Amino acid sequence: MGIQGREYSIGQILNSAAGKVEVPPHQRPYSWENAELKELWEDLMSFSDNLSGKTPEGKQYFLGSIVGLEKPEERSLEVLDGQQRLATITIALATIRDLLHEAGRQDLAQKVNIGQIVASSKMLDAPPEYVLKLGRVDDGFFRFTVLAYPPEEQKNIQAKTASQQAILRAKKFFRSQIIAHGESHGLALSAVALRLHHVVINQLTVVRVSSEAFDDVTDVFERLNDRGKGLSTLDLLRVYLIGKSPKQAQADVEEAWATVYELSQSATKVDAFLRHSWITHRGDVKSRSLYKEIKAVLDSPDQPAPLNNTVQFSQSLAQDAELYRKMVEGKHPDDRCSYWLRAIGTLGASNLWPAALAGSAVWANVPDYTNYATLLQRLVSTFVRWNVISGGESTVLEEAAFRVARIVRAGGGVEEASALLRPYLQEDEAIVRSFQRLSVVRPGYQRYVLEALEDWYANPKSSMPPEKPVSDAKTLWIEHVYPQSPDKHWGRWVKHDEYLNRLGNLTLIHKRVNAAMKNGDFAAKKARYRESGLLLNGYFEGVDSFSPQVIDQRQFEMAKCVPEVWKAF
């Protein structure tokens, strides 16, 4: 059987008599947010309202494509693209079923349950099998909290992952929307539920594209991606790697990808990780062409490890994923490395992550992390001197940072990497002059520079980060001394825009203090600055009246230590 494509209603896809629909064990976990749920709900309501008072036969609402691998012997479809939509629709159907049950229409609720949620069981006394089976991370939670029937059989399980929280959020969303719609339109709950069920089952349609051959499914994925369907590069690559692997090795590839997909349970962007990991092997590549380049390289002969073996490459990605997650969270066994990783995060210097990842991978199991700490410090110093202070073109430094990533991954040392960064440091005298007049708009830049200065004031003679860096404090806030919205105490300065974001006008303060101070006069602010205990605020002790001249003078004082805070090398 070749590739088969045909339009089906959701009722035909999620049909207990037609077999099961399964998400592969290590596919991307459920991730729909409120915005996506709201968009689907509004589309459903608009579709239903336009057909109010009549049966919407012959009208369809197209949801998109479902791509899957046919498994005739198991009477199942393994869904490789479209699982998020199917999971969301199933949550909506389970909510409709539960509300019908609560409204006293258990007969109708049971029809929904047997028709679209529970699959035909082989034995009467066997536990229920469900039409839709999610991946390893979500399936047990999904069955016990959403699919189980009657509602009192559902378990109140604590959501432990972002995907499980998303499942509960979707369930709560559909429940509240159905109830609110009935109340606002004066309709019985059962009437709203039945109408919505009819629309979902009969009018929502998808194109089901499937084959019994894995290579065919991979080909469909690539064609859909080429036509701009926005399929995840991660999902495309996973399907390709499994198909390219020998059957006896496919379980190892799946297991490795379980770790990669766990990144989506954190704040990390998985697709960004994939690009950053690849940059450490091959240099820069744009996200749009990432899959094609990876595939072309892996298909080419005579590649170095791990690019010459699908299992090794998948396992390398899994190792990188774990390192990347800790890295972007600013976590490392060595405090020096944690300090500089947090600095990259605060700056939002995403173009430094590939080099940081390369160093983390190469120096993961060494007794001394000095090389890694030195690399991170030099990356941050270069970024601050070039991007933040000098206003250099970010793409220029990005190219150098990506070359550093590749060199370090290939075994190059700190000095070889430093040679690539050194041209972007600028002379100390030029850096000081630029800093003296520097105006910083980006909050991440503002926060990092102020935190770094405070840490240096606390530890000026040491090359080590302070024992308790100010970045560890979660209650500090960026404060404009001359306020963003000056009141009568201040008056609006003639050069308001010029001085507002000058570093001499910025400081750090406890958030609770900042809220109370608002736009108060300088005398009141000065007292609060004294209470903060921050060395950065010590300058204000000798200031009676705050003015543009004071901003200039304070910033000139700050500039004196810049060559020491962000050292050339």
Buried (B, 14 or more C-beta within 10 A) or exposed (E): EEBEEEEBBBBBBBBBEBBBBBBBBBBBBBBBEEEBBEEBBEEBBEBBEEBEEEEBEEEEBEBEBBBBBBBEEEEBBBBBBBBBBBBBBBBBBBBBBBBBBBBEBBEBBBBBBBBBBBBBEEEEEEEBBBBBBBBBBBBEBBBBBBBBBBEEEBEEEEBEBBBBBBBBBBBEBBBEBBBEBBEEEEEEBBEBBBBBBBBBBBBBBBBBBBBBBBEBBBBBBBEBBEEEEEBBBBBBBBBBBBBBBEEEBBEBBBBBBBBBBBBBBBEBBBBBBBBBBBBBBBBBBEEEEBBBEBBEBBEEEEBEEBBBBBBBBBBBBBBBBBBBBBBBBBEBEBBBBBBBBBBBBBBEBBBBBBBBBBBBBBBEEEEEBEBBBBBBBBBBBBBBBBBBBBEBEEEEBBBBBBBBBBBBBEEBEBEEBBEBBEEBBBEBEEBBBBBBBBBBEEEBBBBBBBBBBBBBBBBEEEEEBBEEBBBBEEEBBBBBBBBEEBEEEBEEBEEBEEBBBBBBBBBBBBEEBBEEBEBBBBEEBBEBBEEBEBBBBEBBEEBEEBEBEBBBBBBBEBBEBBBEBBBBB
